Amino acid sequence: MKNYLGINWKVRIKSKLFWVAIIPAILFLISKILILFGIDFDFTQLQSQLLDIVGAVFSVLVLLGVVVDPTTTGATDSEQAQKYDNPRGEK
């Protein structure tokens, strides 16, 4: 999972912001695929519920000290960050 497309995915998936961005993107893709097959489904309520669940899970994980939000400039991680197994400062 490391360094694919210049991103340290192992660290990135620990970020709440990553999941808050990816869930609507996946639901949007699914809705467009369903439209191709003539199925019209409104994901608005499902999306809201999923984001609430992700928020609650990450709140608990943050309180336990499991998740640290990795900060980075741009779309890719720095060369140094791509070498991390855990967020900087953690062992």
PDB file with one MODEL, atoms N, CA, C and O in Angstrom:
MODEL        1
ATOM      1  N   MET A   1       0.803  -1.190   0.000  1.00  0.00           N
ATOM      2  CA  MET A   1       0.000   0.000   0.000  1.00  0.00           C
ATOM      3  C   MET A   1       0.848   1.256   0.000  1.00  0.00           C
ATOM      4  O   MET A   1       0.335   2.349  -0.241  1.00  0.00           O
ATOM      5  N   LYS A   2       2.098   1.123   0.257  1.00  0.00           N
ATOM      6  CA  LYS A   2       2.968   2.270   0.441  1.00  0.00           C
ATOM      7  C   LYS A   2       3.405   2.884  -0.889  1.00  0.00           C
ATOM      8  O   LYS A   2       3.777   2.169  -1.820  1.00  0.00           O
ATOM      9  N   ASN A   3       3.358   4.199  -0.968  1.00  0.00           N
ATOM     10  CA  ASN A   3       3.885   4.978  -2.078  1.00  0.00           C
ATOM     11  C   ASN A   3       3.148   4.798  -3.400  1.00  0.00           C
ATOM     12  O   ASN A   3       3.701   5.157  -4.440  1.00  0.00           O
ATOM     13  N   TYR A   4       1.946   4.267  -3.414  1.00  0.00           N
ATOM     14  CA  TYR A   4       1.194   4.151  -4.654  1.00  0.00           C
ATOM     15  C   TYR A   4       0.687   5.534  -5.039  1.00  0.00           C
ATOM     16  O   TYR A   4      -0.033   6.172  -4.270  1.00  0.00           O
ATOM     17  N   LEU A   5       1.058   5.993  -6.218  1.00  0.00           N
ATOM     18  CA  LEU A   5       0.729   7.328  -6.721  1.00  0.00           C
ATOM     19  C   LEU A   5       1.302   8.434  -5.845  1.00  0.00           C
ATOM     20  O   LEU A   5       0.742   9.528  -5.780  1.00  0.00           O
ATOM     21  N   GLY A   6       2.408   8.156  -5.177  1.00  0.00           N
ATOM     22  CA  GLY A   6       3.066   9.176  -4.375  1.00  0.00           C
ATOM     23  C   GLY A   6       2.377   9.462  -3.054  1.00  0.00           C
ATOM     24  O   GLY A   6       2.596  10.518  -2.460  1.00  0.00           O
ATOM     25  N   ILE A   7       1.548   8.539  -2.585  1.00  0.00           N
ATOM     26  CA  ILE A   7       0.824   8.744  -1.331  1.00  0.00           C
ATOM     27  C   ILE A   7       1.070   7.561  -0.408  1.00  0.00           C
ATOM     28  O   ILE A   7       1.019   6.408  -0.836  1.00  0.00           O
ATOM     29  N   ASN A   8       1.333   7.849   0.847  1.00  0.00           N
ATOM     30  CA  ASN A   8       1.502   6.811   1.859  1.00  0.00           C
ATOM     31  C   ASN A   8       0.108   6.421   2.353  1.00  0.00           C
ATOM     32  O   ASN A   8      -0.411   7.016   3.298  1.00  0.00           O
ATOM     33  N   TRP A   9      -0.493   5.419   1.707  1.00  0.00           N
ATOM     34  CA  TRP A   9      -1.866   5.035   1.982  1.00  0.00           C
ATOM     35  C   TRP A   9      -2.059   4.500   3.392  1.00  0.00           C
ATOM     36  O   TRP A   9      -3.119   4.691   3.987  1.00  0.00           O
ATOM     37  N   LYS A  10      -1.055   3.837   3.927  1.00  0.00           N
ATOM     38  CA  LYS A  10      -1.150   3.265   5.275  1.00  0.00           C
ATOM     39  C   LYS A  10      -1.441   4.357   6.303  1.00  0.00           C
ATOM     40  O   LYS A  10      -2.229   4.151   7.226  1.00  0.00           O
ATOM     41  N   VAL A  11      -0.819   5.492   6.147  1.00  0.00           N
ATOM     42  CA  VAL A  11      -1.037   6.613   7.058  1.00  0.00           C
ATOM     43  C   VAL A  11      -2.287   7.389   6.640  1.00  0.00           C
ATOM     44  O   VAL A  11      -3.059   7.823   7.495  1.00  0.00           O
ATOM     45  N   ARG A  12      -2.487   7.562   5.353  1.00  0.00           N
ATOM     46  CA  ARG A  12      -3.602   8.374   4.855  1.00  0.00           C
ATOM     47  C   ARG A  12      -4.954   7.811   5.287  1.00  0.00           C
ATOM     48  O   ARG A  12      -5.860   8.580   5.609  1.00  0.00           O
ATOM     49  N   ILE A  13      -5.115   6.467   5.302  1.00  0.00           N
ATOM     50  CA  ILE A  13      -6.417   5.897   5.651  1.00  0.00           C
ATOM     51  C   ILE A  13      -6.756   6.073   7.129  1.00  0.00           C
ATOM     52  O   ILE A  13      -7.879   5.795   7.548  1.00  0.00           O
ATOM     53  N   LYS A  14      -5.797   6.529   7.909  1.00  0.00           N
ATOM     54  CA  LYS A  14      -6.062   6.808   9.318  1.00  0.00           C
ATOM     55  C   LYS A  14      -6.669   8.190   9.514  1.00  0.00           C
ATOM     56  O   LYS A  14      -6.982   8.571  10.642  1.00  0.00           O
ATOM     57  N   SER A  15      -6.839   8.943   8.442  1.00  0.00           N
ATOM     58  CA  SER A  15      -7.344  10.307   8.513  1.00  0.00           C
ATOM     59  C   SER A  15      -8.861  10.340   8.328  1.00  0.00           C
ATOM     60  O   SER A  15      -9.390   9.771   7.373  1.00  0.00           O
ATOM     61  N   LYS A  16      -9.554  11.012   9.248  1.00  0.00           N
ATOM     62  CA  LYS A  16     -10.999  11.184   9.115  1.00  0.00           C
ATOM     63  C   LYS A  16     -11.326  11.952   7.833  1.00  0.00           C
ATOM     64  O   LYS A  16     -12.296  11.637   7.144  1.00  0.00           O
ATOM     65  N   LEU A  17     -10.517  12.953   7.523  1.00  0.00           N
ATOM     66  CA  LEU A  17     -10.774  13.747   6.317  1.00  0.00           C
ATOM     67  C   LEU A  17     -10.741  12.898   5.057  1.00  0.00           C
ATOM     68  O   LEU A  17     -11.487  13.158   4.113  1.00  0.00           O
ATOM     69  N   PHE A  18      -9.885  11.888   5.032  1.00  0.00           N
ATOM     70  CA  PHE A  18      -9.827  10.982   3.890  1.00  0.00           C
ATOM     71  C   PHE A  18     -11.175  10.284   3.720  1.00  0.00           C
ATOM     72  O   PHE A  18     -11.711  10.229   2.613  1.00  0.00           O
ATOM     73  N   TRP A  19     -11.721   9.756   4.806  1.00  0.00           N
ATOM     74  CA  TRP A  19     -12.983   9.018   4.738  1.00  0.00           C
ATOM     75  C   TRP A  19     -14.161   9.936   4.463  1.00  0.00           C
ATOM     76  O   TRP A  19     -15.100   9.551   3.766  1.00  0.00           O
ATOM     77  N   VAL A  20     -14.120  11.142   5.004  1.00  0.00           N
ATOM     78  CA  VAL A  20     -15.195  12.101   4.752  1.00  0.00           C
ATOM     79  C   VAL A  20     -15.215  12.494   3.276  1.00  0.00           C
ATOM     80  O   VAL A  20     -16.274  12.825   2.743  1.00  0.00           O
ATOM     81  N   ALA A  21     -14.084  12.464   2.622  1.00  0.00           N
ATOM     82  CA  ALA A  21     -14.014  12.785   1.197  1.00  0.00           C
ATOM     83  C   ALA A  21     -14.336  11.574   0.325  1.00  0.00           C
ATOM     84  O   ALA A  21     -14.983  11.718  -0.712  1.00  0.00           O
ATOM     85  N   ILE A  22     -13.895  10.382   0.731  1.00  0.00           N
ATOM     86  CA  ILE A  22     -14.028   9.210  -0.133  1.00  0.00           C
ATOM     87  C   ILE A  22     -15.449   8.645  -0.140  1.00  0.00           C
ATOM     88  O   ILE A  22     -15.902   8.142  -1.168  1.00  0.00           O
ATOM     89  N   ILE A  23     -16.161   8.720   0.992  1.00  0.00           N
ATOM     90  CA  ILE A  23     -17.519   8.161   1.040  1.00  0.00           C
ATOM     91  C   ILE A  23     -18.447   8.842   0.031  1.00  0.00           C
ATOM     92  O   ILE A  23     -19.096   8.143  -0.747  1.00  0.00           O
ATOM     93  N   PRO A  24     -18.538  10.183   0.011  1.00  0.00           N
ATOM     94  CA  PRO A  24     -19.400  10.804  -1.003  1.00  0.00           C
ATOM     95  C   PRO A  24     -18.942  10.498  -2.434  1.00  0.00           C
ATOM     96  O   PRO A  24     -19.772  10.359  -3.333  1.00  0.00           O
ATOM     97  N   ALA A  25     -17.635  10.395  -2.644  1.00  0.00           N
ATOM     98  CA  ALA A  25     -17.133  10.092  -3.992  1.00  0.00           C
ATOM     99  C   ALA A  25     -17.567   8.692  -4.431  1.00  0.00           C
ATOM    100  O   ALA A  25     -17.972   8.500  -5.577  1.00  0.00           O
ATOM    101  N   ILE A  26     -17.484   7.726  -3.536  1.00  0.00           N
ATOM    102  CA  ILE A  26     -17.899   6.363  -3.863  1.00  0.00           C
ATOM    103  C   ILE A  26     -19.406   6.300  -4.107  1.00  0.00           C
ATOM    104  O   ILE A  26     -19.861   5.657  -5.053  1.00  0.00           O
ATOM    105  N   LEU A  27     -20.180   6.974  -3.247  1.00  0.00           N
ATOM    106  CA  LEU A  27     -21.634   6.987  -3.436  1.00  0.00           C
ATOM    107  C   LEU A  27     -22.022   7.665  -4.749  1.00  0.00           C
ATOM    108  O   LEU A  27     -22.959   7.232  -5.420  1.00  0.00           O
ATOM    109  N   PHE A  28     -21.309   8.717  -5.111  1.00  0.00           N
ATOM    110  CA  PHE A  28     -21.564   9.391  -6.389  1.00  0.00           C
ATOM    111  C   PHE A  28     -21.296   8.442  -7.555  1.00  0.00           C
ATOM    112  O   PHE A  28     -22.094   8.361  -8.489  1.00  0.00           O
ATOM    113  N   LEU A  29     -20.173   7.725  -7.498  1.00  0.00           N
ATOM    114  CA  LEU A  29     -19.848   6.767  -8.543  1.00  0.00           C
ATOM    115  C   LEU A  29     -20.907   5.674  -8.640  1.00  0.00           C
ATOM    116  O   LEU A  29     -21.335   5.320  -9.738  1.00  0.00           O
ATOM    117  N   ILE A  30     -21.329   5.140  -7.498  1.00  0.00           N
ATOM    118  CA  ILE A  30     -22.357   4.098  -7.490  1.00  0.00           C
ATOM    119  C   ILE A  30     -23.662   4.615  -8.083  1.00  0.00           C
ATOM    120  O   ILE A  30     -24.324   3.918  -8.851  1.00  0.00           O
ATOM    121  N   SER A  31     -24.030   5.858  -7.717  1.00  0.00           N
ATOM    122  CA  SER A  31     -25.284   6.410  -8.247  1.00  0.00           C
ATOM    123  C   SER A  31     -25.234   6.558  -9.764  1.00  0.00           C
ATOM    124  O   SER A  31     -26.234   6.327 -10.443  1.00  0.00           O
ATOM    125  N   LYS A  32     -24.086   6.940 -10.295  1.00  0.00           N
ATOM    126  CA  LYS A  32     -23.960   7.084 -11.746  1.00  0.00           C
ATOM    127  C   LYS A  32     -24.007   5.725 -12.448  1.00  0.00           C
ATOM    128  O   LYS A  32     -24.561   5.606 -13.541  1.00  0.00           O
ATOM    129  N   ILE A  33     -23.434   4.718 -11.827  1.00  0.00           N
ATOM    130  CA  ILE A  33     -23.483   3.367 -12.402  1.00  0.00           C
ATOM    131  C   ILE A  33     -24.919   2.846 -12.384  1.00  0.00           C
ATOM    132  O   ILE A  33     -25.370   2.237 -13.354  1.00  0.00           O
ATOM    133  N   LEU A  34     -25.640   3.084 -11.282  1.00  0.00           N
ATOM    134  CA  LEU A  34     -27.031   2.642 -11.198  1.00  0.00           C
ATOM    135  C   LEU A  34     -27.903   3.348 -12.236  1.00  0.00           C
ATOM    136  O   LEU A  34     -28.805   2.733 -12.805  1.00  0.00           O
ATOM    137  N   ILE A  35     -27.645   4.628 -12.484  1.00  0.00           N
ATOM    138  CA  ILE A  35     -28.408   5.367 -13.497  1.00  0.00           C
ATOM    139  C   ILE A  35     -28.233   4.722 -14.868  1.00  0.00           C
ATOM    140  O   ILE A  35     -29.176   4.677 -15.659  1.00  0.00           O
ATOM    141  N   LEU A  36     -27.017   4.218 -15.156  1.00  0.00           N
ATOM    142  CA  LEU A  36     -26.787   3.523 -16.429  1.00  0.00           C
ATOM    143  C   LEU A  36     -27.711   2.325 -16.591  1.00  0.00           C
ATOM    144  O   LEU A  36     -28.082   1.971 -17.711  1.00  0.00           O
ATOM    145  N   PHE A  37     -28.085   1.699 -15.478  1.00  0.00           N
ATOM    146  CA  PHE A  37     -28.953   0.527 -15.513  1.00  0.00           C
ATOM    147  C   PHE A  37     -30.419   0.885 -15.253  1.00  0.00           C
ATOM    148  O   PHE A  37     -31.261   0.010 -15.047  1.00  0.00           O
ATOM    149  N   GLY A  38     -30.703   2.187 -15.267  1.00  0.00           N
ATOM    150  CA  GLY A  38     -32.081   2.640 -15.118  1.00  0.00           C
ATOM    151  C   GLY A  38     -32.589   2.661 -13.691  1.00  0.00           C
ATOM    152  O   GLY A  38     -33.798   2.721 -13.468  1.00  0.00           O
ATOM    153  N   ILE A  39     -31.705   2.612 -12.738  1.00  0.00           N
ATOM    154  CA  ILE A  39     -32.096   2.636 -11.333  1.00  0.00           C
ATOM    155  C   ILE A  39     -31.782   4.015 -10.771  1.00  0.00           C
ATOM    156  O   ILE A  39     -30.637   4.465 -10.812  1.00  0.00           O
ATOM    157  N   ASP A  40     -32.800   4.678 -10.250  1.00  0.00           N
ATOM    158  CA  ASP A  40     -32.610   6.008  -9.668  1.00  0.00           C
ATOM    159  C   ASP A  40     -32.736   5.887  -8.154  1.00  0.00           C
ATOM    160  O   ASP A  40     -33.826   5.648  -7.636  1.00  0.00           O
ATOM    161  N   PHE A  41     -31.620   6.052  -7.445  1.00  0.00           N
ATOM    162  CA  PHE A  41     -31.601   5.903  -5.995  1.00  0.00           C
ATOM    163  C   PHE A  41     -30.992   7.150  -5.390  1.00  0.00           C
ATOM    164  O   PHE A  41     -29.923   7.591  -5.810  1.00  0.00           O
ATOM    165  N   ASP A  42     -31.671   7.725  -4.398  1.00  0.00           N
ATOM    166  CA  ASP A  42     -31.178   8.932  -3.728  1.00  0.00           C
ATOM    167  C   ASP A  42     -30.313   8.527  -2.536  1.00  0.00           C
ATOM    168  O   ASP A  42     -30.810   7.968  -1.558  1.00  0.00           O
ATOM    169  N   PHE A  43     -29.013   8.816  -2.628  1.00  0.00           N
ATOM    170  CA  PHE A  43     -28.053   8.444  -1.596  1.00  0.00           C
ATOM    171  C   PHE A  43     -27.902   9.503  -0.508  1.00  0.00           C
ATOM    172  O   PHE A  43     -27.078   9.338   0.391  1.00  0.00           O
ATOM    173  N   THR A  44     -28.669  10.571  -0.567  1.00  0.00           N
ATOM    174  CA  THR A  44     -28.481  11.687   0.356  1.00  0.00           C
ATOM    175  C   THR A  44     -28.572  11.259   1.814  1.00  0.00           C
ATOM    176  O   THR A  44     -27.694  11.577   2.616  1.00  0.00           O
ATOM    177  N   GLN A  45     -29.639  10.535   2.157  1.00  0.00           N
ATOM    178  CA  GLN A  45     -29.817  10.105   3.549  1.00  0.00           C
ATOM    179  C   GLN A  45     -28.758   9.077   3.937  1.00  0.00           C
ATOM    180  O   GLN A  45     -28.208   9.140   5.037  1.00  0.00           O
ATOM    181  N   LEU A  46     -28.468   8.127   3.039  1.00  0.00           N
ATOM    182  CA  LEU A  46     -27.450   7.118   3.316  1.00  0.00           C
ATOM    183  C   LEU A  46     -26.085   7.770   3.514  1.00  0.00           C
ATOM    184  O   LEU A  46     -25.346   7.410   4.430  1.00  0.00           O
ATOM    185  N   GLN A  47     -25.757   8.726   2.658  1.00  0.00           N
ATOM    186  CA  GLN A  47     -24.474   9.432   2.763  1.00  0.00           C
ATOM    187  C   GLN A  47     -24.367  10.143   4.112  1.00  0.00           C
ATOM    188  O   GLN A  47     -23.332  10.071   4.775  1.00  0.00           O
ATOM    189  N   SER A  48     -25.413  10.812   4.507  1.00  0.00           N
ATOM    190  CA  SER A  48     -25.408  11.523   5.781  1.00  0.00           C
ATOM    191  C   SER A  48     -25.210  10.557   6.949  1.00  0.00           C
ATOM    192  O   SER A  48     -24.445  10.840   7.871  1.00  0.00           O
ATOM    193  N   GLN A  49     -25.896   9.423   6.906  1.00  0.00           N
ATOM    194  CA  GLN A  49     -25.766   8.429   7.975  1.00  0.00           C
ATOM    195  C   GLN A  49     -24.364   7.830   8.009  1.00  0.00           C
ATOM    196  O   GLN A  49     -23.797   7.641   9.085  1.00  0.00           O
ATOM    197  N   LEU A  50     -23.800   7.530   6.837  1.00  0.00           N
ATOM    198  CA  LEU A  50     -22.444   6.973   6.787  1.00  0.00           C
ATOM    199  C   LEU A  50     -21.417   7.962   7.329  1.00  0.00           C
ATOM    200  O   LEU A  50     -20.504   7.579   8.062  1.00  0.00           O
ATOM    201  N   LEU A  51     -21.566   9.226   6.969  1.00  0.00           N
ATOM    202  CA  LEU A  51     -20.634  10.237   7.467  1.00  0.00           C
ATOM    203  C   LEU A  51     -20.768  10.416   8.978  1.00  0.00           C
ATOM    204  O   LEU A  51     -19.776  10.654   9.667  1.00  0.00           O
ATOM    205  N   ASP A  52     -21.993  10.300   9.491  1.00  0.00           N
ATOM    206  CA  ASP A  52     -22.187  10.360  10.942  1.00  0.00           C
ATOM    207  C   ASP A  52     -21.498   9.189  11.635  1.00  0.00           C
ATOM    208  O   ASP A  52     -20.877   9.359  12.684  1.00  0.00           O
ATOM    209  N   ILE A  53     -21.612   7.996  11.041  1.00  0.00           N
ATOM    210  CA  ILE A  53     -20.970   6.809  11.616  1.00  0.00           C
ATOM    211  C   ILE A  53     -19.456   6.960  11.592  1.00  0.00           C
ATOM    212  O   ILE A  53     -18.785   6.678  12.585  1.00  0.00           O
ATOM    213  N   VAL A  54     -18.911   7.407  10.451  1.00  0.00           N
ATOM    214  CA  VAL A  54     -17.461   7.608  10.350  1.00  0.00           C
ATOM    215  C   VAL A  54     -17.002   8.632  11.380  1.00  0.00           C
ATOM    216  O   VAL A  54     -15.973   8.446  12.030  1.00  0.00           O
ATOM    217  N   GLY A  55     -17.766   9.713  11.529  1.00  0.00           N
ATOM    218  CA  GLY A  55     -17.416  10.727  12.514  1.00  0.00           C
ATOM    219  C   GLY A  55     -17.401  10.176  13.928  1.00  0.00           C
ATOM    220  O   GLY A  55     -16.505  10.488  14.712  1.00  0.00           O
ATOM    221  N   ALA A  56     -18.392   9.357  14.255  1.00  0.00           N
ATOM    222  CA  ALA A  56     -18.465   8.768  15.595  1.00  0.00           C
ATOM    223  C   ALA A  56     -17.315   7.797  15.837  1.00  0.00           C
ATOM    224  O   ALA A  56     -16.699   7.815  16.902  1.00  0.00           O
ATOM    225  N   VAL A  57     -17.024   6.948  14.849  1.00  0.00           N
ATOM    226  CA  VAL A  57     -15.924   5.983  14.985  1.00  0.00           C
ATOM    227  C   VAL A  57     -14.599   6.714  15.172  1.00  0.00           C
ATOM    228  O   VAL A  57     -13.811   6.361  16.049  1.00  0.00           O
ATOM    229  N   PHE A  58     -14.357   7.728  14.354  1.00  0.00           N
ATOM    230  CA  PHE A  58     -13.101   8.462  14.471  1.00  0.00           C
ATOM    231  C   PHE A  58     -13.024   9.253  15.766  1.00  0.00           C
ATOM    232  O   PHE A  58     -11.933   9.432  16.307  1.00  0.00           O
ATOM    233  N   SER A  59     -14.145   9.729  16.275  1.00  0.00           N
ATOM    234  CA  SER A  59     -14.128  10.429  17.555  1.00  0.00           C
ATOM    235  C   SER A  59     -13.655   9.495  18.665  1.00  0.00           C
ATOM    236  O   SER A  59     -12.839   9.875  19.506  1.00  0.00           O
ATOM    237  N   VAL A  60     -14.173   8.278  18.657  1.00  0.00           N
ATOM    238  CA  VAL A  60     -13.752   7.296  19.651  1.00  0.00           C
ATOM    239  C   VAL A  60     -12.271   6.962  19.468  1.00  0.00           C
ATOM    240  O   VAL A  60     -11.522   6.901  20.443  1.00  0.00           O
ATOM    241  N   LEU A  61     -11.850   6.745  18.218  1.00  0.00           N
ATOM    242  CA  LEU A  61     -10.451   6.406  17.955  1.00  0.00           C
ATOM    243  C   LEU A  61      -9.507   7.540  18.341  1.00  0.00           C
ATOM    244  O   LEU A  61      -8.415   7.295  18.852  1.00  0.00           O
ATOM    245  N   VAL A  62      -9.927   8.772  18.097  1.00  0.00           N
ATOM    246  CA  VAL A  62      -9.097   9.920  18.476  1.00  0.00           C
ATOM    247  C   VAL A  62      -8.979  10.000  19.996  1.00  0.00           C
ATOM    248  O   VAL A  62      -7.899  10.253  20.529  1.00  0.00           O
ATOM    249  N   LEU A  63     -10.084   9.786  20.682  1.00  0.00           N
ATOM    250  CA  LEU A  63     -10.047   9.797  22.148  1.00  0.00           C
ATOM    251  C   LEU A  63      -9.110   8.721  22.695  1.00  0.00           C
ATOM    252  O   LEU A  63      -8.469   8.912  23.729  1.00  0.00           O
ATOM    253  N   LEU A  64      -9.037   7.586  21.991  1.00  0.00           N
ATOM    254  CA  LEU A  64      -8.149   6.504  22.405  1.00  0.00           C
ATOM    255  C   LEU A  64      -6.711   6.728  21.951  1.00  0.00           C
ATOM    256  O   LEU A  64      -5.809   5.988  22.341  1.00  0.00           O
ATOM    257  N   GLY A  65      -6.501   7.754  21.123  1.00  0.00           N
ATOM    258  CA  GLY A  65      -5.152   8.064  20.645  1.00  0.00           C
ATOM    259  C   GLY A  65      -4.707   7.206  19.473  1.00  0.00           C
ATOM    260  O   GLY A  65      -3.515   7.140  19.174  1.00  0.00           O
ATOM    261  N   VAL A  66      -5.647   6.550  18.805  1.00  0.00           N
ATOM    262  CA  VAL A  66      -5.311   5.657  17.706  1.00  0.00           C
ATOM    263  C   VAL A  66      -5.111   6.429  16.406  1.00  0.00           C
ATOM    264  O   VAL A  66      -4.198   6.119  15.641  1.00  0.00           O
ATOM    265  N   VAL A  67      -5.947   7.427  16.147  1.00  0.00           N
ATOM    266  CA  VAL A  67      -5.929   8.153  14.876  1.00  0.00           C
ATOM    267  C   VAL A  67      -5.308   9.522  15.063  1.00  0.00           C
ATOM    268  O   VAL A  67      -5.705  10.281  15.947  1.00  0.00           O
ATOM    269  N   VAL A  68      -4.348   9.825  14.238  1.00  0.00           N
ATOM    270  CA  VAL A  68      -3.767  11.156  14.186  1.00  0.00           C
ATOM    271  C   VAL A  68      -3.946  11.640  12.765  1.00  0.00           C
ATOM    272  O   VAL A  68      -3.610  10.920  11.825  1.00  0.00           O
ATOM    273  N   ASP A  69      -4.466  12.837  12.583  1.00  0.00           N
ATOM    274  CA  ASP A  69      -4.715  13.390  11.260  1.00  0.00           C
ATOM    275  C   ASP A  69      -3.399  13.790  10.608  1.00  0.00           C
ATOM    276  O   ASP A  69      -2.775  14.761  11.034  1.00  0.00           O
ATOM    277  N   PRO A  70      -2.960  13.052   9.570  1.00  0.00           N
ATOM    278  CA  PRO A  70      -1.715  13.442   8.905  1.00  0.00           C
ATOM    279  C   PRO A  70      -1.938  14.702   8.069  1.00  0.00           C
ATOM    280  O   PRO A  70      -2.906  14.792   7.313  1.00  0.00           O
ATOM    281  N   THR A  71      -1.051  15.654   8.209  1.00  0.00           N
ATOM    282  CA  THR A  71      -1.169  16.875   7.413  1.00  0.00           C
ATOM    283  C   THR A  71      -0.117  16.840   6.326  1.00  0.00           C
ATOM    284  O   THR A  71       1.014  16.404   6.541  1.00  0.00           O
ATOM    285  N   THR A  72      -0.505  17.300   5.174  1.00  0.00           N
ATOM    286  CA  THR A  72       0.391  17.297   4.030  1.00  0.00           C
ATOM    287  C   THR A  72       0.001  18.412   3.080  1.00  0.00           C
ATOM    288  O   THR A  72      -1.153  18.840   3.055  1.00  0.00           O
ATOM    289  N   THR A  73       0.944  18.874   2.313  1.00  0.00           N
ATOM    290  CA  THR A  73       0.686  19.887   1.316  1.00  0.00           C
ATOM    291  C   THR A  73       0.475  19.202  -0.024  1.00  0.00           C
ATOM    292  O   THR A  73       1.234  18.306  -0.393  1.00  0.00           O
ATOM    293  N   GLY A  74      -0.538  19.615  -0.744  1.00  0.00           N
ATOM    294  CA  GLY A  74      -0.785  19.045  -2.063  1.00  0.00           C
ATOM    295  C   GLY A  74      -1.434  17.676  -2.006  1.00  0.00           C
ATOM    296  O   GLY A  74      -1.926  17.242  -0.964  1.00  0.00           O
ATOM    297  N   ALA A  75      -1.425  16.999  -3.157  1.00  0.00           N
ATOM    298  CA  ALA A  75      -2.104  15.710  -3.274  1.00  0.00           C
ATOM    299  C   ALA A  75      -1.215  14.537  -2.905  1.00  0.00           C
ATOM    300  O   ALA A  75      -1.716  13.436  -2.675  1.00  0.00           O
ATOM    301  N   THR A  76       0.082  14.747  -2.843  1.00  0.00           N
ATOM    302  CA  THR A  76       0.979  13.645  -2.505  1.00  0.00           C
ATOM    303  C   THR A  76       1.695  13.945  -1.196  1.00  0.00           C
ATOM    304  O   THR A  76       1.812  15.097  -0.777  1.00  0.00           O
ATOM    305  N   ASP A  77       2.172  12.879  -0.564  1.00  0.00           N
ATOM    306  CA  ASP A  77       2.943  13.045   0.666  1.00  0.00           C
ATOM    307  C   ASP A  77       4.397  13.342   0.313  1.00  0.00           C
ATOM    308  O   ASP A  77       4.865  12.998  -0.772  1.00  0.00           O
ATOM    309  N   SER A  78       5.101  13.982   1.236  1.00  0.00           N
ATOM    310  CA  SER A  78       6.520  14.256   1.021  1.00  0.00           C
ATOM    311  C   SER A  78       7.276  12.932   0.985  1.00  0.00           C
ATOM    312  O   SER A  78       6.766  11.903   1.429  1.00  0.00           O
ATOM    313  N   GLU A  79       8.489  12.967   0.458  1.00  0.00           N
ATOM    314  CA  GLU A  79       9.302  11.743   0.420  1.00  0.00           C
ATOM    315  C   GLU A  79       9.502  11.199   1.822  1.00  0.00           C
ATOM    316  O   GLU A  79       9.486   9.986   2.030  1.00  0.00           O
ATOM    317  N   GLN A  80       9.689  12.086   2.775  1.00  0.00           N
ATOM    318  CA  GLN A  80       9.875  11.662   4.166  1.00  0.00           C
ATOM    319  C   GLN A  80       8.613  10.969   4.682  1.00  0.00           C
ATOM    320  O   GLN A  80       8.702   9.915   5.310  1.00  0.00           O
ATOM    321  N   ALA A  81       7.443  11.549   4.423  1.00  0.00           N
ATOM    322  CA  ALA A  81       6.188  10.974   4.911  1.00  0.00           C
ATOM    323  C   ALA A  81       5.883   9.639   4.249  1.00  0.00           C
ATOM    324  O   ALA A  81       5.227   8.791   4.854  1.00  0.00           O
ATOM    325  N   GLN A  82       6.345   9.433   3.017  1.00  0.00           N
ATOM    326  CA  GLN A  82       6.103   8.173   2.328  1.00  0.00           C
ATOM    327  C   GLN A  82       6.880   7.021   2.951  1.00  0.00           C
ATOM    328  O   GLN A  82       6.568   5.856   2.707  1.00  0.00           O
ATOM    329  N   LYS A  83       7.884   7.340   3.750  1.00  0.00           N
ATOM    330  CA  LYS A  83       8.695   6.304   4.386  1.00  0.00           C
ATOM    331  C   LYS A  83       8.154   5.917   5.760  1.00  0.00           C
ATOM    332  O   LYS A  83       8.641   4.963   6.366  1.00  0.00           O
ATOM    333  N   TYR A  84       7.154   6.646   6.261  1.00  0.00           N
ATOM    334  CA  TYR A  84       6.606   6.376   7.581  1.00  0.00           C
ATOM    335  C   TYR A  84       5.806   5.075   7.586  1.00  0.00           C
ATOM    336  O   TYR A  84       5.156   4.727   6.601  1.00  0.00           O
ATOM    337  N   ASP A  85       5.865   4.371   8.703  1.00  0.00           N
ATOM    338  CA  ASP A  85       4.962   3.253   8.946  1.00  0.00           C
ATOM    339  C   ASP A  85       3.810   3.706   9.833  1.00  0.00           C
ATOM    340  O   ASP A  85       2.725   3.126   9.807  1.00  0.00           O
ATOM    341  N   ASN A  86       4.060   4.745  10.615  1.00  0.00           N
ATOM    342  CA  ASN A  86       3.070   5.374  11.478  1.00  0.00           C
ATOM    343  C   ASN A  86       3.237   6.882  11.335  1.00  0.00           C
ATOM    344  O   ASN A  86       4.278   7.351  10.876  1.00  0.00           O
ATOM    345  N   PRO A  87       2.217   7.644  11.727  1.00  0.00           N
ATOM    346  CA  PRO A  87       2.391   9.098  11.680  1.00  0.00           C
ATOM    347  C   PRO A  87       3.618   9.541  12.474  1.00  0.00           C
ATOM    348  O   PRO A  87       3.982   8.911  13.467  1.00  0.00           O
ATOM    349  N   ARG A  88       4.245  10.614  12.039  1.00  0.00           N
ATOM    350  CA  ARG A  88       5.457  11.096  12.669  1.00  0.00           C
ATOM    351  C   ARG A  88       5.245  11.326  14.162  1.00  0.00           C
ATOM    352  O   ARG A  88       4.226  11.877  14.578  1.00  0.00           O
ATOM    353  N   GLY A  89       6.215  10.898  14.957  1.00  0.00           N
ATOM    354  CA  GLY A  89       6.144  11.047  16.400  1.00  0.00           C
ATOM    355  C   GLY A  89       5.626   9.812  17.107  1.00  0.00           C
ATOM    356  O   GLY A  89       5.766   9.690  18.323  1.00  0.00           O
ATOM    357  N   GLU A  90       5.015   8.877  16.345  1.00  0.00           N
ATOM    358  CA  GLU A  90       4.546   7.642  16.943  1.00  0.00           C
ATOM    359  C   GLU A  90       5.539   6.528  16.668  1.00  0.00           C
ATOM    360  O   GLU A  90       6.246   6.556  15.661  1.00  0.00           O
ATOM    361  N   LYS A  91       5.595   5.559  17.550  1.00  0.00           N
ATOM    362  CA  LYS A  91       6.477   4.418  17.359  1.00  0.00           C
ATOM    363  C   LYS A  91       5.702   3.168  17.147  1.00  0.00           C
ATOM    364  O   LYS A  91       6.288   2.101  16.968  1.00  0.00           O
TER     365      LYS A  91
ENDMDL
END
